[in-house]
Amino acid sequence: MHQSSIAKTFPKLPRRQLMLSCVALFLLSCDIPYVAEGSWDVVYELPGQQRSGVWHISEENGMNVEGELNLKIDEFELAGSRMYWSANATNPLEPAGSVQRLNFNGTVNGSRFAGTLYTQSGNLTIIGIRQ
């Protein structure tokens, strides 16, 4: 398309706005992976102790937690660098392990993340490092 035909097609659209629109359309068509996608070595900060595990996060399969706490996350959301999830699981703070609802809220920063796991027995600090 020649410059004159572009001007005829978009006579009132400034060139800069046209270029930005084209870039935006290109980015929308790209498959950009989640910031949190991948496998993470995770440490659960419990009162007086630490436990570890691995979180696997993917757009296709959602999220799985492995290690001392094993579960499939049933509610999972990524919004920019923010990560949220909820699941029913055995209470990590009780040896008998009653079932309760767990909720996580965290932030990814490059190859690390940090957040809080909210439980009925108290809140845990969670940190993760990308594998």
C-alpha positions in Angstrom: 0.0 0.0 0.0 1.5 3.4 -1.0 1.5 6.3 1.4 -1.1 8.1 -0.6 -3.5 5.1 -0.4 -3.0 5.0 3.4 -3.9 8.7 3.6 -7.0 8.0 1.5 -8.0 5.0 3.7 -7.4 6.8 7.0 -7.6 10.5 6.1 -8.4 11.8 9.7 -6.3 9.3 11.6 -2.8 10.7 12.5 0.1 8.5 11.5 1.3 8.1 15.1 -2.2 6.8 16.2 -2.3 4.5 13.2 1.1 3.0 14.1 0.2 2.6 17.7 -3.1 0.8 16.7 -1.1 -1.6 14.5 1.3 -2.4 17.3 -1.6 -3.0 19.7 -3.3 -5.3 17.2 0.0 -7.2 16.8 0.5 -7.6 20.5 -3.1 -8.8 21.0 -2.5 -11.5 18.5 0.7 -12.8 20.2 0.7 -15.6 22.7 2.4 -13.9 25.7 3.0 -16.3 28.5 1.8 -15.6 32.1 4.5 -13.8 34.2 4.1 -16.6 36.7 4.2 -19.5 34.2 6.7 -22.2 35.0 7.8 -24.2 38.0 8.6 -22.6 41.4 10.5 -23.9 44.5 8.3 -22.7 47.3 8.9 -22.2 51.0 6.0 -22.0 53.5 6.9 -20.0 56.6 5.1 -21.7 59.5 5.3 -20.5 63.1 8.7 -21.9 64.2 9.4 -23.9 61.1 9.5 -24.0 57.3 8.1 -26.4 54.8 8.8 -26.7 51.1 7.1 -27.6 47.9 6.9 -27.0 44.2 4.2 -25.0 42.3 3.7 -25.7 38.6 1.8 -23.0 36.8 0.7 -23.1 33.1 -1.9 -21.4 31.0 -3.2 -24.8 29.7 -3.1 -26.8 33.0 -3.7 -24.2 35.6 -1.8 -24.7 38.8 -0.7 -27.8 40.8 1.0 -27.8 44.2 3.4 -30.7 45.1 5.5 -31.5 48.1 4.3 -31.5 51.8 1.1 -30.0 50.5 -0.4 -31.6 47.4 -3.4 -30.2 45.7 -5.0 -29.1 42.4 -6.0 -25.5 42.5 -9.6 -25.1 41.5 -9.7 -21.2 41.4 -6.7 -19.6 39.8 -6.2 -16.1 38.4 -3.2 -14.1 37.1 -3.5 -10.4 36.6 -0.3 -8.8 35.5 2.2 -9.6 38.2 -0.5 -10.5 40.7 -1.4 -14.1 41.5 -4.5 -15.4 43.3 -5.7 -18.9 44.0 -8.2 -20.8 46.2 -8.6 -24.5 47.0 -9.9 -26.9 49.6 -7.1 -28.6 51.3 -5.9 -30.2 54.5 -5.0 -27.6 57.1 -1.2 -27.2 57.0 -1.1 -25.9 60.6 -2.9 -28.9 62.2 -1.3 -32.4 62.4 -4.8 -34.0 62.2 -5.4 -32.0 59.1 -9.0 -30.9 58.9 -10.2 -29.8 55.5 -10.5 -26.0 55.0 -10.5 -23.4 52.3 -7.0 -21.9 51.5 -6.6 -18.6 49.7 -3.4 -17.2 48.3 -2.6 -13.7 47.2 0.9 -12.8 45.9 3.1 -10.8 43.6 5.6 -12.1 41.0 8.8 -10.0 40.6 11.0 -11.5 37.9 12.2 -14.9 39.1 10.8 -14.6 42.6 7.4 -14.2 44.2 6.1 -13.5 47.6 2.6 -13.6 49.1 0.3 -14.7 51.9 -1.6 -18.0 52.2 -4.8 -17.3 54.2 -6.0 -20.3 56.3 -8.7 -20.6 59.0 -5.9 -21.3 61.6 -3.7 -18.3 60.6 -1.8 -16.8 57.7 1.4 -18.1 56.2 4.1 -16.2 54.4 5.0 -17.9 51.1 8.1 -17.2 49.0 9.0 -18.8 45.7 12.0 -18.9 43.4 11.6 -19.9 39.7 13.3 -23.2 38.8 
